[in-house]
Amino acid sequence: GGVEAVDLGLSVKWASWNVGAKSETDYGQYFAWGETAEKTNYDCSNSGEYKWGIYDSSDETNYGMTKYNMTDGITNLEAGDDPATANWGSKWRSPSLDEIKELLNNCEWTWETKKDANGTDVNGYTVKSKINGNSIFLPAAGYRNGTELEYAGEYGDYWSSSLNAPRPRSAHGFNFSSGNHDWGSYYRYCGQSVRPVTK
């Protein structure tokens, strides 16, 4: 079977697995924010492999970002730059920060270990709706920095579609470990997971 749109009783349905995944326990692919394909190097300090500019601390308006910045005023991913839409089609998109907050506030988050198809342990959160009891599983897929995958099995780092204005060098998302789950903002150049939503 393919990916499902899971009704958690929220304003949007959540995909049953990550972009690039083949099942709910599969980590899937990693994307820099506003990029739609994987790459070999994600420079979280951003010395120049990011599609939308090179970080410039002296540029106090846009921080060197050429799109999604304070000048163009675009604070939410456009469809062509959204890895969910670009890879899965127009039905799907990355969640907004508000939709992430809704997931955090209306679900029970339980850290657990599942077995994948090969019998390998996969850590992550079962996120169960307090509204209707349905659930999704979010694997702790870590994040990509440089050519390395860091903290896989310990942390989950997932993007939203929402820019962190007025500091556009970063964008919002949510992250978790076994003891914590919350939203935050992260440098746009790091490679993180994407869990799509649909109406």
Z-matrix of the N, CA and C atoms (Angstrom, degrees):
N
C 1 1.465
C 2 1.517 1 112.30
N 3 1.318 2 114.99 1 160.25
C 4 1.453 3 120.56 2 -179.88
C 5 1.518 4 111.72 3 -93.20
N 6 1.320 5 114.18 4 -172.95
C 7 1.454 6 119.95 5 179.21
C 8 1.532 7 109.68 6 -66.20
N 9 1.327 8 116.63 7 144.19
C 10 1.459 9 121.29 8 178.47
C 11 1.523 10 110.86 9 -109.84
N 12 1.332 11 115.20 10 153.88
C 13 1.463 12 122.04 11 171.26
C 14 1.521 13 107.23 12 -97.35
N 15 1.326 14 117.30 13 108.88
C 16 1.458 15 122.18 14 -171.76
C 17 1.532 16 110.07 15 -93.58
N 18 1.319 17 114.64 16 125.08
C 19 1.465 18 121.20 17 179.06
C 20 1.527 19 108.83 18 -84.64
N 21 1.324 20 116.65 19 110.87
C 22 1.463 21 122.05 20 177.65
C 23 1.528 22 111.03 21 -103.09
N 24 1.340 23 116.95 22 13.04
C 25 1.452 24 120.94 23 -178.41
C 26 1.514 25 113.42 24 76.23
N 27 1.340 26 116.14 25 18.06
C 28 1.464 27 121.95 26 -176.95
C 29 1.528 28 110.35 27 -104.00
N 30 1.317 29 116.77 28 -175.09
C 31 1.470 30 120.50 29 -176.43
C 32 1.525 31 112.29 30 -71.70
N 33 1.342 32 117.01 31 -20.07
C 34 1.467 33 122.41 32 176.11
C 35 1.520 34 108.34 33 -134.66
N 36 1.332 35 115.74 34 159.86
C 37 1.459 36 121.41 35 171.42
C 38 1.533 37 107.98 36 -90.52
N 39 1.328 38 116.13 37 145.67
C 40 1.465 39 121.87 38 -179.06
C 41 1.522 40 110.44 39 -104.73
N 42 1.322 41 116.42 40 139.30
C 43 1.461 42 120.97 41 177.28
C 44 1.522 43 110.38 42 -64.44
N 45 1.325 44 115.65 43 150.11
C 46 1.464 45 120.83 44 -178.81
C 47 1.523 46 112.44 45 -80.36
N 48 1.338 47 117.63 46 -12.19
C 49 1.462 48 119.11 47 173.60
C 50 1.523 49 112.49 48 -152.39
N 51 1.337 50 115.28 49 173.21
C 52 1.464 51 122.57 50 -173.35
C 53 1.529 52 112.08 51 -78.30
N 54 1.309 53 117.12 52 156.99
C 55 1.468 54 121.50 53 171.31
C 56 1.528 55 108.72 54 -57.69
N 57 1.335 56 115.89 55 131.47
C 58 1.459 57 121.55 56 -179.82
C 59 1.516 58 114.34 57 87.51
N 60 1.340 59 117.38 58 -5.11
C 61 1.464 60 121.48 59 -178.39
C 62 1.530 61 111.33 60 -88.79
N 63 1.330 62 114.99 61 163.19
C 64 1.463 63 121.54 62 176.27
C 65 1.529 64 111.68 63 -113.19
N 66 1.347 65 115.97 64 -7.97
C 67 1.463 66 121.36 65 178.63
C 68 1.527 67 107.66 66 -160.78
N 69 1.336 68 116.63 67 175.44
C 70 1.465 69 119.84 68 -177.01
C 71 1.525 70 112.72 69 -68.67
N 72 1.346 71 117.11 70 -24.46
C 73 1.463 72 120.47 71 -178.89
C 74 1.527 73 112.96 72 -91.13
N 75 1.323 74 117.17 73 -9.14
C 76 1.464 75 122.84 74 -179.56
C 77 1.537 76 108.99 75 -77.07
N 78 1.319 77 116.84 76 132.03
C 79 1.469 78 120.02 77 -178.92
C 80 1.531 79 112.61 78 -61.66
N 81 1.334 80 116.53 79 -36.65
C 82 1.459 81 119.42 80 -176.31
C 83 1.518 82 111.92 81 79.79
N 84 1.324 83 115.63 82 -158.65
C 85 1.458 84 121.76 83 -174.93
C 86 1.526 85 111.16 84 -97.85
N 87 1.334 86 114.39 85 167.61
C 88 1.465 87 122.13 86 179.90
C 89 1.520 88 108.78 87 -121.97
N 90 1.312 89 115.79 88 139.18
C 91 1.457 90 120.41 89 -176.35
C 92 1.522 91 110.18 90 -132.79
N 93 1.333 92 116.18 91 139.83
C 94 1.459 93 119.42 92 162.97
C 95 1.529 94 106.77 93 -71.09
N 96 1.324 95 116.85 94 153.13
C 97 1.465 96 119.81 95 -174.36
C 98 1.532 97 111.09 96 -66.92
N 99 1.345 98 116.40 97 125.31
C 100 1.460 99 120.13 98 -178.64
C 101 1.511 100 114.16 99 85.96
N 102 1.340 101 117.16 100 6.14
C 103 1.463 102 121.59 101 172.52
C 104 1.520 103 108.43 102 -109.95
N 105 1.342 104 115.93 103 152.78
C 106 1.459 105 119.44 104 -172.15
C 107 1.524 106 113.70 105 -116.89
N 108 1.339 107 117.21 106 3.50
C 109 1.465 108 120.74 107 178.34
C 110 1.526 109 109.49 108 -133.92
N 111 1.334 110 114.78 109 152.52
C 112 1.459 111 119.60 110 173.96
C 113 1.518 112 109.44 111 -71.53
N 114 1.324 113 116.58 112 160.47
C 115 1.458 114 121.86 113 174.93
C 116 1.521 115 108.77 114 -145.50
N 117 1.330 116 117.13 115 172.81
C 118 1.457 117 119.96 116 -174.99
C 119 1.518 118 112.21 117 -84.57
N 120 1.337 119 117.07 118 -26.55
C 121 1.464 120 119.56 119 -175.92
C 122 1.524 121 110.93 120 -130.16
N 123 1.312 122 115.30 121 122.57
C 124 1.472 123 121.83 122 175.21
C 125 1.516 124 106.56 123 -115.54
N 126 1.312 125 117.57 124 104.39
C 127 1.456 126 120.54 125 -176.32
C 128 1.519 127 109.18 126 -89.17
N 129 1.345 128 116.26 127 99.05
C 130 1.463 129 119.34 128 -176.81
C 131 1.524 130 113.21 129 -66.66
N 132 1.339 131 117.11 130 -18.21
C 133 1.465 132 119.30 131 172.90
C 134 1.527 133 110.54 132 -89.09
N 135 1.341 134 116.72 133 -9.13
C 136 1.457 135 125.28 134 172.50
C 137 1.519 136 114.86 135 59.25
N 138 1.330 137 116.09 136 74.25
C 139 1.457 138 120.36 137 171.66
C 140 1.520 139 111.30 138 -100.94
N 141 1.354 140 117.24 139 19.17
C 142 1.452 141 116.26 140 166.38
C 143 1.501 142 121.51 141 130.95
N 144 1.333 143 120.63 142 11.97
C 145 1.472 144 119.18 143 178.58
C 146 1.514 145 111.90 144 -102.30
N 147 1.324 146 117.50 145 8.99
C 148 1.463 147 120.64 146 -175.60
C 149 1.525 148 110.58 147 -92.08
N 150 1.336 149 115.74 148 138.89
C 151 1.467 150 121.40 149 -173.77
C 152 1.520 151 112.66 150 -61.36
N 153 1.339 152 117.72 151 -33.55
C 154 1.469 153 120.54 152 -170.25
C 155 1.528 154 113.45 153 -107.92
N 156 1.332 155 116.35 154 36.17
C 157 1.457 156 119.13 155 170.77
C 158 1.511 157 113.94 156 117.69
N 159 1.329 158 114.71 157 170.86
C 160 1.459 159 123.10 158 177.57
C 161 1.519 160 107.71 159 -111.12
N 162 1.305 161 116.57 160 131.60
C 163 1.459 162 121.88 161 -178.05
C 164 1.531 163 111.26 162 -55.54
N 165 1.316 164 115.86 163 129.67
C 166 1.463 165 122.49 164 -179.83
C 167 1.526 166 108.41 165 -134.05
N 168 1.337 167 116.33 166 104.64
C 169 1.462 168 120.53 167 -175.21
C 170 1.530 169 112.05 168 -68.17
N 171 1.340 170 117.96 169 -19.64
C 172 1.465 171 120.45 170 -179.40
C 173 1.528 172 112.19 171 -79.70
N 174 1.343 173 116.13 172 -15.23
C 175 1.467 174 121.70 173 178.40
C 176 1.527 175 107.97 174 -90.82
N 177 1.328 176 115.79 175 91.62
C 178 1.467 177 119.42 176 -171.75
C 179 1.523 178 113.05 177 -77.94
N 180 1.336 179 117.22 178 -6.79
C 181 1.461 180 120.44 179 175.97
C 182 1.520 181 111.23 180 -89.49
N 183 1.331 182 117.01 181 -54.25
C 184 1.458 183 121.84 182 -171.06
C 185 1.524 184 114.46 183 -116.82
N 186 1.324 185 117.70 184 -6.31
C 187 1.467 186 122.35 185 179.44
C 188 1.530 187 112.52 186 53.31
N 189 1.329 188 116.08 187 31.71
C 190 1.458 189 120.56 188 178.13
C 191 1.508 190 115.11 189 82.44
N 192 1.327 191 117.69 190 0.35
C 193 1.462 192 119.93 191 -178.67
C 194 1.532 193 110.31 192 -81.23
N 195 1.343 194 115.82 193 129.13
C 196 1.462 195 121.08 194 -173.97
C 197 1.528 196 113.31 195 -88.39
N 198 1.318 197 117.93 196 -16.66
C 199 1.465 198 122.46 197 175.11
C 200 1.515 199 107.57 198 -144.23
N 201 1.319 200 115.73 199 154.81
C 202 1.463 201 121.80 200 -171.96
C 203 1.533 202 108.44 201 58.53
N 204 1.303 203 114.64 202 72.18
C 205 1.458 204 120.49 203 -177.47
C 206 1.528 205 109.28 204 -146.87
N 207 1.321 206 117.06 205 -173.59
C 208 1.455 207 119.47 206 -175.31
C 209 1.522 208 112.33 207 -78.90
N 210 1.332 209 116.44 208 -20.33
C 211 1.465 210 119.81 209 178.80
C 212 1.519 211 111.34 210 -77.50
N 213 1.339 212 117.37 211 -48.08
C 214 1.476 213 118.44 212 -179.15
C 215 1.531 214 111.53 213 -80.37
N 216 1.328 215 117.55 214 -18.31
C 217 1.461 216 120.24 215 175.36
C 218 1.519 217 114.87 216 70.32
N 219 1.335 218 117.12 217 11.67
C 220 1.478 219 119.74 218 179.39
C 221 1.523 220 107.52 219 -86.78
N 222 1.323 221 116.42 220 112.07
C 223 1.467 222 120.07 221 -173.94
C 224 1.517 223 112.97 222 -110.79
N 225 1.338 224 117.78 223 2.89
C 226 1.457 225 121.07 224 178.34
C 227 1.525 226 109.26 225 -134.69
N 228 1.335 227 116.94 226 139.41
C 229 1.459 228 120.79 227 -176.71
C 230 1.527 229 111.70 228 -55.56
N 231 1.334 230 115.47 229 131.69
C 232 1.459 231 120.54 230 171.10
C 233 1.525 232 108.53 231 -80.06
N 234 1.333 233 116.05 232 155.90
C 235 1.471 234 121.30 233 -172.47
C 236 1.527 235 112.25 234 -54.23
N 237 1.327 236 117.23 235 -39.72
C 238 1.459 237 120.88 236 -177.47
C 239 1.513 238 114.29 237 -68.63
N 240 1.330 239 116.50 238 -16.96
C 241 1.466 240 121.70 239 179.93
C 242 1.524 241 112.36 240 -109.48
N 243 1.324 242 117.21 241 2.96
C 244 1.463 243 122.09 242 -177.50
C 245 1.531 244 108.68 243 -93.24
N 246 1.334 245 118.51 244 117.16
C 247 1.465 246 119.48 245 -177.31
C 248 1.526 247 113.53 246 -62.06
N 249 1.332 248 117.32 247 -27.89
C 250 1.463 249 119.45 248 177.60
C 251 1.526 250 110.65 249 -67.41
N 252 1.337 251 115.85 250 -50.71
C 253 1.469 252 120.62 251 -178.85
C 254 1.520 253 111.47 252 -66.92
N 255 1.326 254 116.26 253 -43.22
C 256 1.469 255 120.88 254 -176.31
C 257 1.525 256 111.97 255 -64.21
N 258 1.331 257 116.85 256 -34.60
C 259 1.461 258 120.44 257 -176.01
C 260 1.526 259 114.09 258 -96.03
N 261 1.320 260 117.02 259 -27.09
C 262 1.467 261 120.67 260 -174.55
C 263 1.521 262 114.01 261 -114.10
N 264 1.324 263 118.22 262 -8.84
C 265 1.457 264 120.16 263 178.73
C 266 1.517 265 113.11 264 101.18
N 267 1.341 266 114.72 265 173.03
C 268 1.467 267 121.44 266 -167.72
C 269 1.525 268 114.21 267 -67.34
N 270 1.320 269 117.57 268 -16.72
C 271 1.473 270 119.91 269 179.02
C 272 1.529 271 111.15 270 -67.24
N 273 1.326 272 117.15 271 -27.77
C 274 1.459 273 122.35 272 -169.70
C 275 1.524 274 111.21 273 -111.22
N 276 1.339 275 115.91 274 151.49
C 277 1.458 276 121.45 275 173.94
C 278 1.524 277 108.75 276 -153.59
N 279 1.326 278 115.71 277 167.58
C 280 1.458 279 120.07 278 173.43
C 281 1.524 280 109.58 279 -71.72
N 282 1.337 281 117.94 280 148.70
C 283 1.464 282 120.18 281 -179.87
C 284 1.534 283 111.16 282 -73.68
N 285 1.324 284 115.51 283 148.91
C 286 1.467 285 120.42 284 172.58
C 287 1.527 286 109.35 285 -77.81
N 288 1.317 287 116.25 286 166.58
C 289 1.464 288 119.56 287 176.04
C 290 1.528 289 111.15 288 -59.36
N 291 1.330 290 117.56 289 -39.94
C 292 1.469 291 120.13 290 179.46
C 293 1.523 292 111.31 291 -62.20
N 294 1.335 293 116.78 292 -38.24
C 295 1.469 294 120.31 293 179.34
C 296 1.526 295 111.16 294 -69.01
N 297 1.337 296 116.30 295 -34.03
C 298 1.469 297 120.51 296 174.77
C 299 1.524 298 110.68 297 -66.12
N 300 1.334 299 116.72 298 -43.64
C 301 1.470 300 119.82 299 178.19
C 302 1.530 301 110.58 300 -60.76
N 303 1.327 302 115.48 301 -37.36
C 304 1.468 303 120.66 302 178.31
C 305 1.535 304 110.35 303 -62.89
N 306 1.329 305 116.62 304 -41.09
C 307 1.469 306 121.49 305 177.96
C 308 1.528 307 110.46 306 -65.42
N 309 1.332 308 116.44 307 -41.55
C 310 1.467 309 120.77 308 179.55
C 311 1.526 310 111.53 309 -65.09
N 312 1.329 311 116.85 310 -38.98
C 313 1.460 312 121.18 311 -170.00
C 314 1.517 313 114.75 312 -88.33
N 315 1.339 314 117.70 313 -18.88
C 316 1.459 315 120.55 314 -173.30
C 317 1.528 316 113.93 315 -116.30
N 318 1.337 317 115.74 316 14.00
C 319 1.461 318 119.59 317 -178.84
C 320 1.518 319 110.48 318 -133.53
N 321 1.328 320 115.04 319 154.05
C 322 1.460 321 121.85 320 170.08
C 323 1.527 322 107.55 321 -88.52
N 324 1.329 323 116.14 322 128.88
C 325 1.465 324 122.15 323 -179.27
C 326 1.525 325 108.72 324 -106.10
N 327 1.322 326 116.32 325 116.18
C 328 1.463 327 121.79 326 -177.81
C 329 1.530 328 109.81 327 -121.89
N 330 1.335 329 116.23 328 116.29
C 331 1.473 330 121.17 329 178.24
C 332 1.516 331 108.69 330 -71.71
N 333 1.323 332 116.30 331 129.91
C 334 1.454 333 118.46 332 178.55
C 335 1.512 334 110.97 333 -153.81
N 336 1.328 335 114.35 334 171.68
C 337 1.457 336 121.47 335 179.66
C 338 1.521 337 108.24 336 -117.51
N 339 1.333 338 115.22 337 124.83
C 340 1.464 339 120.69 338 176.90
C 341 1.526 340 108.87 339 -111.75
N 342 1.327 341 116.10 340 162.47
C 343 1.464 342 121.73 341 174.10
C 344 1.526 343 108.77 342 -97.89
N 345 1.330 344 116.30 343 135.17
C 346 1.461 345 118.55 344 173.96
C 347 1.530 346 109.49 345 -85.30
N 348 1.335 347 116.96 346 -174.60
C 349 1.468 348 121.13 347 -175.01
C 350 1.526 349 112.00 348 -61.27
N 351 1.339 350 117.30 349 -24.97
C 352 1.462 351 121.75 350 -179.80
C 353 1.527 352 112.53 351 -92.56
N 354 1.356 353 116.54 352 2.70
C 355 1.457 354 119.80 353 -178.95
C 356 1.515 355 113.79 354 82.65
N 357 1.340 356 116.81 355 9.80
C 358 1.460 357 121.21 356 178.91
C 359 1.525 358 109.99 357 -83.49
N 360 1.323 359 116.52 358 140.73
C 361 1.463 360 121.11 359 178.43
C 362 1.525 361 111.06 360 -69.88
N 363 1.330 362 115.88 361 134.90
C 364 1.463 363 122.34 362 175.36
C 365 1.526 364 108.65 363 -127.75
N 366 1.319 365 116.42 364 118.38
C 367 1.466 366 121.16 365 177.56
C 368 1.526 367 110.67 366 -84.07
N 369 1.317 368 115.55 367 151.24
C 370 1.456 369 119.97 368 176.19
C 371 1.516 370 110.74 369 170.91
N 372 1.330 371 114.93 370 -167.99
C 373 1.458 372 120.33 371 -179.94
C 374 1.518 373 111.42 372 -112.01
N 375 1.321 374 115.14 373 132.10
C 376 1.451 375 119.95 374 161.94
C 377 1.525 376 106.38 375 -86.73
N 378 1.325 377 115.57 376 123.13
C 379 1.468 378 122.80 377 -175.82
C 380 1.524 379 106.69 378 -111.53
N 381 1.336 380 114.94 379 105.35
C 382 1.461 381 121.25 380 -171.64
C 383 1.525 382 110.19 381 -109.22
N 384 1.328 383 115.82 382 127.14
C 385 1.466 384 121.69 383 -178.64
C 386 1.520 385 111.31 384 -63.60
N 387 1.344 386 115.74 385 131.64
C 388 1.460 387 120.76 386 171.80
C 389 1.534 388 110.87 387 -77.14
N 390 1.333 389 116.30 388 -10.18
C 391 1.460 390 121.66 389 -175.86
C 392 1.521 391 111.42 390 -88.92
N 393 1.363 392 116.23 391 -48.54
C 394 1.466 393 118.34 392 -176.35
C 395 1.529 394 114.63 393 -129.76
N 396 1.344 395 117.41 394 0.12
C 397 1.459 396 119.56 395 175.71
C 398 1.511 397 115.81 396 83.11
N 399 1.331 398 118.32 397 -5.96
C 400 1.458 399 120.12 398 176.50
C 401 1.528 400 110.28 399 -72.96
N 402 1.341 401 117.12 400 158.88
C 403 1.461 402 118.69 401 -175.22
C 404 1.525 403 112.49 402 -145.74
N 405 1.329 404 114.07 403 159.50
C 406 1.464 405 122.87 404 170.14
C 407 1.523 406 107.96 405 -127.23
N 408 1.335 407 116.31 406 161.29
C 409 1.457 408 121.90 407 176.23
C 410 1.519 409 108.89 408 -115.85
N 411 1.335 410 116.50 409 129.74
C 412 1.462 411 122.89 410 179.59
C 413 1.528 412 108.81 411 -113.07
N 414 1.343 413 118.49 412 107.97
C 415 1.462 414 119.06 413 -179.41
C 416 1.531 415 111.63 414 -70.61
N 417 1.336 416 114.79 415 147.50
C 418 1.468 417 121.13 416 175.15
C 419 1.520 418 107.85 417 -81.38
N 420 1.325 419 115.48 418 83.60
C 421 1.464 420 122.36 419 -170.29
C 422 1.524 421 113.42 420 -86.83
N 423 1.352 422 117.23 421 -1.49
C 424 1.454 423 119.48 422 -177.99
C 425 1.521 424 111.87 423 68.65
N 426 1.310 425 115.96 424 -160.85
C 427 1.468 426 119.88 425 176.53
C 428 1.519 427 109.62 426 -146.01
N 429 1.322 428 116.26 427 162.17
C 430 1.461 429 122.50 428 -178.41
C 431 1.523 430 109.76 429 -101.21
N 432 1.327 431 115.13 430 125.87
C 433 1.469 432 122.69 431 176.73
C 434 1.520 433 107.34 432 -132.78
N 435 1.338 434 117.35 433 122.73
C 436 1.450 435 119.68 434 -170.49
C 437 1.520 436 108.91 435 61.91
N 438 1.329 437 116.83 436 -132.37
C 439 1.471 438 120.30 437 178.90
C 440 1.525 439 111.09 438 -98.91
N 441 1.336 440 117.03 439 3.87
C 442 1.461 441 121.18 440 -174.84
C 443 1.531 442 111.91 441 -100.18
N 444 1.344 443 114.68 442 148.06
C 445 1.458 444 121.50 443 166.79
C 446 1.522 445 107.14 444 -96.66
N 447 1.330 446 116.58 445 120.15
C 448 1.459 447 121.19 446 -174.51
C 449 1.527 448 111.27 447 -111.00
N 450 1.322 449 115.81 448 142.12
C 451 1.468 450 125.07 449 172.17
C 452 1.523 451 114.32 450 61.93
N 453 1.331 452 118.31 451 23.30
C 454 1.465 453 119.86 452 174.67
C 455 1.522 454 109.12 453 -61.66
N 456 1.328 455 116.54 454 134.62
C 457 1.449 456 122.09 455 -177.01
C 458 1.515 457 113.40 456 89.04
N 459 1.344 458 116.18 457 -14.09
C 460 1.463 459 120.78 458 -179.93
C 461 1.527 460 112.25 459 -112.68
N 462 1.329 461 116.74 460 -40.45
C 463 1.464 462 121.05 461 -176.14
C 464 1.529 463 110.58 462 -126.61
N 465 1.325 464 115.03 463 149.02
C 466 1.454 465 121.35 464 167.04
C 467 1.517 466 108.16 465 -115.02
N 468 1.313 467 116.95 466 136.21
C 469 1.464 468 122.14 467 179.88
C 470 1.520 469 108.45 468 -134.49
N 471 1.322 470 116.11 469 110.44
C 472 1.460 471 122.08 470 -171.11
C 473 1.528 472 110.00 471 -124.17
N 474 1.336 473 115.80 472 137.56
C 475 1.469 474 121.24 473 -179.02
C 476 1.527 475 113.21 474 -83.16
N 477 1.312 476 115.45 475 150.35
C 478 1.464 477 122.53 476 161.42
C 479 1.521 478 108.44 477 -100.85
N 480 1.338 479 115.51 478 -178.80
C 481 1.472 480 121.22 479 175.11
C 482 1.522 481 111.14 480 -93.12
N 483 1.346 482 117.15 481 3.29
C 484 1.472 483 121.38 482 -168.32
C 485 1.525 484 112.63 483 -101.93
N 486 1.319 485 115.82 484 124.97
C 487 1.461 486 122.11 485 175.35
C 488 1.525 487 110.02 486 -69.17
N 489 1.323 488 116.79 487 149.23
C 490 1.457 489 121.72 488 173.18
C 491 1.531 490 109.34 489 -89.38
N 492 1.339 491 116.02 490 75.94
C 493 1.458 492 119.52 491 175.65
C 494 1.524 493 107.72 492 -80.09
N 495 1.345 494 120.25 493 144.17
C 496 1.470 495 127.33 494 4.34
C 497 1.526 496 114.32 495 -95.91
N 498 1.321 497 118.64 496 30.80
C 499 1.470 498 121.74 497 174.43
C 500 1.526 499 108.24 498 -117.80
N 501 1.332 500 117.32 499 75.72
C 502 1.474 501 120.02 500 -166.61
C 503 1.520 502 115.40 501 -73.81
N 504 1.337 503 117.58 502 6.16
C 505 1.473 504 117.93 503 171.37
C 506 1.521 505 110.78 504 -71.39
N 507 1.350 506 116.67 505 -14.11
C 508 1.462 507 120.24 506 -179.45
C 509 1.518 508 110.88 507 -127.51
N 510 1.321 509 114.46 508 164.20
C 511 1.464 510 121.49 509 178.04
C 512 1.522 511 107.86 510 -135.40
N 513 1.318 512 116.09 511 161.42
C 514 1.458 513 121.00 512 -176.68
C 515 1.525 514 111.91 513 -83.85
N 516 1.313 515 114.08 514 158.61
C 517 1.450 516 121.72 515 174.54
C 518 1.503 517 108.66 516 -171.67
N 519 1.337 518 116.10 517 -164.81
C 520 1.459 519 118.66 518 172.79
C 521 1.510 520 109.41 519 -131.94
N 522 1.331 521 115.02 520 152.14
C 523 1.452 522 120.02 521 179.52
C 524 1.519 523 108.75 522 -137.86
N 525 1.319 524 114.43 523 158.02
C 526 1.459 525 118.62 524 179.32
C 527 1.516 526 111.43 525 -152.10
N 528 1.324 527 115.09 526 155.93
C 529 1.451 528 124.73 527 166.11
C 530 1.522 529 105.75 528 -136.76
N 531 1.327 530 116.87 529 -174.40
C 532 1.466 531 118.55 530 -174.47
C 533 1.524 532 112.16 531 -62.16
N 534 1.340 533 117.66 532 -26.71
C 535 1.445 534 119.98 533 -175.60
C 536 1.514 535 115.49 534 -107.24
N 537 1.342 536 117.43 535 4.39
C 538 1.458 537 118.55 536 -170.72
C 539 1.528 538 110.74 537 -158.28
N 540 1.320 539 116.75 538 144.16
C 541 1.472 540 120.81 539 170.54
C 542 1.524 541 107.34 540 -148.71
N 543 1.324 542 115.92 541 126.83
C 544 1.456 543 120.41 542 -175.10
C 545 1.521 544 109.67 543 -163.02
N 546 1.325 545 115.08 544 165.86
C 547 1.464 546 119.38 545 174.47
C 548 1.527 547 108.77 546 -91.60
N 549 1.323 548 115.08 547 162.38
C 550 1.460 549 120.37 548 179.26
C 551 1.510 550 109.73 549 -168.36
N 552 1.340 551 115.86 550 -165.15
C 553 1.463 552 119.81 551 175.23
C 554 1.515 553 109.24 552 -130.59
N 555 1.339 554 115.53 553 146.97
C 556 1.464 555 122.54 554 -169.36
C 557 1.519 556 108.75 555 -140.72
N 558 1.331 557 115.60 556 150.48
C 559 1.468 558 119.43 557 178.36
C 560 1.523 559 110.35 558 -57.82
N 561 1.315 560 114.39 559 133.41
C 562 1.462 561 121.12 560 -173.99
C 563 1.525 562 113.47 561 -62.27
N 564 1.314 563 117.45 562 -21.33
C 565 1.477 564 121.23 563 -171.12
C 566 1.526 565 112.72 564 -84.83
N 567 1.345 566 118.25 565 -14.98
C 568 1.469 567 120.88 566 -179.19
C 569 1.532 568 110.35 567 -73.71
N 570 1.312 569 116.31 568 152.70
C 571 1.458 570 121.33 569 178.92
C 572 1.512 571 111.23 570 -90.88
N 573 1.329 572 117.73 571 115.65
C 574 1.456 573 122.31 572 -178.98
C 575 1.527 574 111.57 573 -126.61
N 576 1.319 575 114.74 574 167.68
C 577 1.459 576 121.59 575 179.66
C 578 1.528 577 110.90 576 -76.38
N 579 1.340 578 115.84 577 159.89
C 580 1.468 579 121.89 578 175.02
C 581 1.524 580 108.48 579 -132.25
N 582 1.331 581 116.07 580 124.34
C 583 1.475 582 121.88 581 174.33
C 584 1.525 583 107.95 582 -113.52
N 585 1.344 584 118.03 583 106.38
C 586 1.458 585 121.50 584 -172.77
C 587 1.537 586 113.82 585 -71.01
N 588 1.331 587 113.70 586 162.99
C 589 1.454 588 122.47 587 172.70
C 590 1.527 589 108.57 588 -128.80
N 591 1.340 590 115.64 589 163.89
C 592 1.449 591 122.10 590 177.39
C 593 1.527 592 108.64 591 -149.58
N 594 1.317 593 116.95 592 158.14
C 595 1.463 594 120.23 593 178.32
C 596 1.524 595 111.14 594 -78.23
